[in-house]
Amino acid sequence: MDENLQDEKIGRIEEFFRVPERVAGEIKNVARKVRGGYVLIETRPRWDGKQGSWTECPVAKIIFHNPSRKWRLYWMRASGKWWFYGEYKTFGKTLEIIKEDSRGCFWG
């Protein structure tokens, strides 16, 4: 995947999961490139009110599986390990599945 396509995918994830402006100072969803795909991360200010970096909570990992030509979706267990959620034909469908969260795996 070339760098422009990677940047486009990151932008697409962040736009799809953008929070309303009225809460933008309290929560943000960001995407990061990882080997083979992307991780969606929910960020918030520190819980103790001190200045510093925002806390980060991984929400979903999206990996392109070349042999099947599909996007594989993973969710983060309380153990800190990624678990397979499903496989989807399109990147857009994968984002919709995360947002829908019908099993309560991504957003609780």
N, C-alpha and C positions, 0 to 999 in steps of 0.2 A: 504494500500500500504506500503510495507516495505521500510526502509530507503535507501537501495541500489538501488531499483527501482526508488525512488524519485530522487536520485543523477543522475541516468542514464538519466531520463527524462530532468532534468535541463541541463545536458551536451548536450543532443540531441538538445534542443531548442537553446542553445547558439551557438552550431556548425552550425546549420541550418541558423541562422541569423548573423553569423560572418561577420564583415565588412572587406574589403580589407586592407591589412597591411599598405598601403600608407596613409590611413585615420584613423588608429586605435588610434592615439593621439587626434582625433577630435570627434569621436563618437564610442560608444560601445553599443551592445545590450546584456542585461543580463536577466536572468530568476530567479525568486524567488518562493519558495514554499509558497502557501497560503492554507487555509482550502479547501480541496477537489480538489486542482489543482495547477495551476502555473500562474504567471503573467510575460509577456514579457515586458521589460522596455528599452526604448532608453535613453542612458545617454550621456551627453555632458559636456565639461568644462563650468564653469560659464560664462554667457554672458558678464559680465563686465570685464573679464580678471583677476580678483583677484584670489588669491590662495584660495583653499578650496575644499569642496566637489563638485562633478559634479552634474549638474541638472538632474532630472529624469522625464521622461514623459512615463506614462504607455501606452502601445500599444495595448495589447490584454490580455484577461484572458481566460484560458482554464480549464474547470472543468469537471471531470468525473462524469456522472450522472448514478448512480448504477442501478436504476430501468429500464432505457432504454438501459443500457450497451453502451452508446454513449458518445462522448466528446462534451460538449457544449462550444460554442465560444461566447465571449462578446467583445465589443469594447467600448472605453471610449469616452463619449460625452463631448462637451465643458463645460457642466455643472458639470463635475467631476463624473458623475454617469455612471455605466456600463450598457450597453444595449445589449440585446440578438442579436446575429448575425446569428447563425445557429447551427445545430447539425450534427455530423459526426461520422461514424462508427470507424474510426481509428485515432490514434494520428497523424500519418504521413499526412493524408489527411487534418487534421486541420491545421498543420503547412503550408502546401501548400496553403491553402485558405488565410492565413494571408499574405504570401509572394506575392501571386497573387494580392490581394487587389483590386478586380474588381470594388468595389463600392467606393473606396477611403476613407474607414473608419479607417484603421489602420495607414497608412503612409501618409495620406493627399493627 
